[in-house]
Amino acid sequence: MRAAEAGHDVDEMMERAGRAVADAVLAHYPDARKICAVCGKGANGGDGRIALRLLDQAGRETSDELDPEADVLIDALFGTGFSGEPRAEAAELIGRINAHGGRVVAVDIPSGVDASTGEVPGAAVRADVTVTMHGPKVGLVVGPGRYLAGEVMVGDIGVEHDETSARLVTEEILRLVPRRREHDTKYTAGSVLVVGGSPGMTGAVCLAAEAAFRADAGYVTVATDRDAMPVVEARLLEAVKRPLDEVDEAAERASALAVGPGLGRGDDARKLVARLLRRLEVPAVVDADALFELQPDDWPAPRVLTPHAGELGRLLDEPSDWVDAHRLEALRRAVETFRCVVLLKGPDTLVGAPGEGVLVSTEGIPALATAGTGDVLTGTIGAFLSKGMDARLAAAAGAFACGRAARLAPHRVGLVASDVVAALPAALA
């Protein structure tokens, strides 16, 4: 924002920002009569004061003090330049805003949220609506800041768009997924080897294999525990099945590997994962049990790790709540440690890669928080990798595709992972 605003008339930008806030208040709360603003000393406070002036002109009763009878509070205390923990006086004021009971409209970002990271190290405002200027901020889409923003609206202040280090993933990424061509065979359309499954955990490997097919892979092989073979044979029609002791032969025609779903965490499983990732010169997506005690290595081909907060915490020797509170930092450390693509799952799925900016996918819905959807993501990314897609983009496209599939599925309440699998073709169409 500092770069985008450089060279523009500050007064004109603030006037537009204040009007965007006032318009949002009037649109969302047309019956509100009393409106107050809590204004800081900087430009954010200036935006709030301009909004009050315009609301006064619109016939509303306004105040720049914290009126207990106000219907709407405008949070204009801290802006996008804020970082760290609010001082005691500001923290007390934030607490009063949250306890007030009126609707809260935040200017640019809820006060106390770091706009560049989404981190919330201390007290922070819980907003019902956030009017952010020019474009969404990282702190509005990455947790925990995203959970405090409420509905996010963008106000136009007349500055130009430019490239940013963190990029929001849109449906355009699905155009980058290679499609089948006339001369493709089932192998050249993408051949995925899914390694996983153990007694009691066969569903995970089946979901990953089905997702790989629905994400348009032409050929899928499942290598699984011998004791799990009868269940997998009965559950999967299209996939070829091989016991784990024949995994090397099964890998000969694979153009991508998906390893981990339901595999187990025993010594043999960990040794198998390490050997496959070290030996196979095809891209691989690594999830679930394959992440357990995974060690960095000089891998011969791209690797995509797809942990949730708990799994990433174990890999970094940090508690999961630390990961939740520092998602971008946790991702950065993982990429630096493992020197590969890392996808951190969550409502704000983050994708990082060595030397690249972060990609953020927010397409998912709360219903995706159900058993098995991680296995669906693994199979989807495996399919995209098998088609020769860049690993970083394949991970981001997989996250977006699964989120879109969940939106297209017939159930929002009671959504199960197989619903997402079934909707993948429509999401990719």
N, C-alpha and C positions, 0 to 999 in steps of 0.2 A: 504493500500500500504506500509506503514511503516513496518508492521509486515511481509508482503510477501517478501519485499526486504532484510530483516535482514539476515545477513550471506552470502549474494551474493557479488560478485566482482562489486563494484560501476562503475569502468571504463568500464567493459564489458557491464554492463546494459546500460550505457549512450551511448556507441558506437552503440548498437542495437537500442536504442531509436532514435538516430540521423539518423541512416540508414532508419528506418521506416518512419520518416518524409521526408527525401530526396526522398525515393521511392514514397511516396504519391504525392509529388510535381511533380515529373516526370510523374507519371501515369495520374494525373488529368490535368496537364497543360504542355503537351509535347512541346508546341510552345513557352513557356515562356523563354525569354533570360536573363532578369535581375531579380534577386531574392535578396531581402534583408531580414534580420532578426532583430527583436527588442528583444534583449536578456537581461534578468535580471541577477542578481548576483548568483543565486542559481543553483541547478541541472537542472531546466527547461531551464535556459539560456545556460547551458553547452550542453544540447541536441540540442538546436538551432544552436550553433556554430559548432557542429559536422555535423549537416545537411548541413550547408553552405560549410564546407570543402568537403563533398562528392559531393555536387552539383557543386562545382568548378571543381572537378576532372571529372565530367560528361560533362564539357564544357560550363557550364553556367556562366554568369557574376554575381558575388555575392558581397554583402556588408553587414556589420553589422551596418550600419547607415540607417536612414529612407530616402531612395532615392525616390524622387517624380516621377522618371521615371520607377520604378520597376514594373514588371508585376505581381509579387507575393510577398506578405509579409508573413514572418513566425513570428507568435506571440509566443515568448518564454520569455515573461516578468514575469508572475507569474505562479506557478504550483499548484499542488493539496494541498499544505500546506497553501495556501492563504485563509484568511478570513477577514471579515470587509470591510471597504471602502478604496479604493486606496488613497494614499496621493496626494496632489495637483499636484506635478510634474508628477507622474505616470498617474493620471487622464488626464492630458493634453496630454501625449503621447498616451494614449488609444484613445482620441478624434482625434488625428492626424491619427492614424491607420484607424479608421472608416471613416474618411473623404478622405482618400487617393485615393480610386477608383480602386486599384488593388485587385486581389484575395487574400484572407487571409486564411492561414493554421495555426491553433492553435496547439501548442504542449501540449498534455494531456488534457487541458481544456482552453476555452477562458479566457484570463486574466480579472480578476474582478468577475468571477463566483466562488462561494463557492462550491468546489467539493463535499463536504459532505452533502450539503442541497439543492443546486440549487438556493440559494438566491443570489440576485444581489443588494447589498445595495448602490452602487455608479456606477461610470463609468465602462463599460465592453466592451470587444472586440466583434464585430459581425463577426463570422468566417463563411467561406464557407465550410471548411473542418476542422474537429478536429481529430488529430491522438492521440489517448489515449493509454497509455501503460498498457499492461497486461489484462485489462478488463474495461468495461464501468464504469464510476463513477456516483454516485447518481446525481451529479449536471448536468450531460449530459442527463438525462432522466426525471428529475423532473423540472417543471417550477419554475421560469422563465428562468433558465439556459439553459434548453433544446432548447429554441427558439433562442439562440445565437450560438449554436454549429454547425449548418449546418449538412453536412454528417459526421457521426462518423465512423472512422476506428479504429481497434484495432491493436496495434503493439506488437509483441511477444518480450519480453525482457528476457525470460528464467527463470521466477520464477514460483512457484507452485501455483495452485488455492487452495483456502480455503473458509470456510464458512464466510459469511458476515452478519451483522445485518439486512441490507436491502437486500431483495431478488427480483430478476427479475422473473416475472411469465412467464412461457413458456407453450407450448401446452401439456407438460407432466401433467399439473394439470387436464386436462380433463379426464385423465385415472383414476383419483380419484373419479369421479362422478359415483355413483352406477348405474349399468345397471339393467334392468328388468330381473328377473329370471323366470324359467319355472313355479315355483309354486306361482308366484305373482298374486294377484288380483288387480283390479283397485285401491283399497284402499292401499294395501301394496306397490304398485309401487309409491306411493306418493300422498297424498290428500292435496290440497291447498285451503285455504279459502282466497279469495281476497275481501277486504273490501274497498269500494270506490264508486265513481260515483255519480254525482248529475246532475240536469238538465243543459245542456250545456257542461258538462264535462264527458259524458259517454264514449268517445273515450279512455280516460286514463285507465279506469277499464277494458274495452274490450281488449285493447292491453296487459295489464298485464295478464289477464286470458288466452288469446291466446298464449302468450309467455310461460306461465307455462305448457300448454299442449305440445307445440313444444319442450320444454326443458325436456319432457318425464315424466311429472306428469301423473298419471293414472286417477285422479279425481280432478275436479276443481269446486268449488262453488263460486258464486259471490253474496255478500250481498251488496245491493245498495239502494238508496233512492227510495221510492215507485213511485215518479213522474218520475223517470228515468227508471223504470222497462220496460215499453213498448219498448223503444229504445234498451235496453240491450237484451231483449228477441229476438228482430228482428235481432240483430247483431251477437249474439253468439249462435251457434248451440249446441255445446257439453257440455257447462257448465250448471250446475244447478243454478237457480236464486232464491234468497230469499230477501225479504225486510229487511232493517236494523233492524227493531224491532224484527226480528227472528234470529238475528246474533248468539245468544247464542246457539240456537238449531242447527244452521248450523255448529257451531264450534265443535260439539260433535265428528264428524268423521275426523276432520282435523288433519293432522300431521304437518302442518306449516301454518303460517298466513302471508299474504302480505297486508299491510294496508297503505292507503294513496292516491292512484291515483285518482284524481278528487273528493276527499271526501268533500272538502270545509273546511273553517276555522272558522266556527261559534262556539258558546259555546257548542252546543250539539255534534258537531263533535269532539271537543277537549276532552270533557268528555268521549265520547265513546272510543277514542284512549287510554286515560289514563286507563280506566277500562279494556279494552281488554288486554293491555300489562301487567297490574298488575295481572290479573286473569288467563289468559290462560297459561297452562303449556306446551306449544309447542313453538318451535322456531319461530321467527317472523322477517320479513324484513319490515322496516319502512321508508317510502319515502314521498316526495311531501307534501301534506297538513297535513299529520300526523306528520311531523316534526315541524309544526308551534307552537311555544311556548311550545315545548315538555320539560318536566322536568325530571331530573334524578329520578330513583326510584329503589326499591329493586325488580327487575323483577324475576319471578320464572323460567325463561328459557332463552336461548340465544336470544339476540336481535341484529339485524344488521341495523344500520342507514346508509342511502345512500344519503347524501346531496351533492348538488353542492356548489360552493363557496359562493353564496349569502345566501343559506339556512344555511350553517355552520357559516357564519358570524353572522347571526341573533342569532343562538344558543350560540355563544361565545361573543355576544355584540361587534363585530368588523365589520368594513366595508368589503365588499367583496374583494376590492383591497388589503387589508391587508392579507386576506387568500391567494389570488393569489401570493403574494410576499413571503409568509412564509408557504408554503403548509405542509411541514413536521411538523413544530411547531404547526400549526393549528390542524392537525390530532392528534398530541400528546395531546394537550389540550382537544380535544373532547373525546378521549379515557379515559383520566384521569377523566373528568367530568362525563361522562355517564356510565363508567365502563362496556363497551360492545364493540362489533366490530363496527368500523366506516369505511365506504367506502367513500372517497372523490372523487367525479367524476371529470373527465377532460381528456385531451389527455394522461396525466400520471395519471391513476387512482391509488389511494393509499388506501391500506387496513391496518388498525391498529387494535390491540386487546390488552387487558391488559396483560402485561408480555411477549409480543411477538414482534419480529422485524417486520418492515414494509414490505409489499408485494407491488410491483410496476408492474402494467400492462400497457404496451405500445402498445397493439395490435390494439387499436382503430384507426380509420382514421378520417380526418376532416369532412367527410360526416355525421358522427354520431351526429354532432352538429345540430340536427333538432328536432322539437317537437315530443314527444312521445317515444323517445329512452330510456329515464329514466324509463318509465313505463314498457318497454320491459325488462330492466335490473331487475326491481323489481319482475316481474313474473318469470324470469329465476332463480334468487336467491331463490325465494320462492319454486320453484320446487326442487332445489338441497337440500334445508333445509328439505323438506318433505320426502326426501329419507334417511335422517339421517346423512347427510354430516356435518362435523365440520363447525361451522358458519364462521370462518375466511377463511377457504378454499372454502366454498360455495360462499362467496362474491367475492373472487379473481377469482374463476372459472367462475362465472357469468359474471364478467367484461371481461374476456378473451374470453368467448364463444360469447358474443355479438359483441366484436371487430372482431372476426374471421368471424362471420356471416355477418357483414357489408362488409368485404373484399370479401366474396363469393357471395354477392348479385349482381344481374345483372347491377345495376345502381350505379355509383359513383357520377355523377351529377344528382340531383333530387332524391336522395335516401330518402325514407320515412320510418317511423318506422315499418310499416307492411312488408316492404322488409326484414328488419332484422329478424322479426318473421319467415317469410317464409324460411329463410336460416339457422335458428337454427339447424334443424335436420342434415343438411350437415356439419355444424360446429362441431357438437358433434359426427359425425359418425367416 
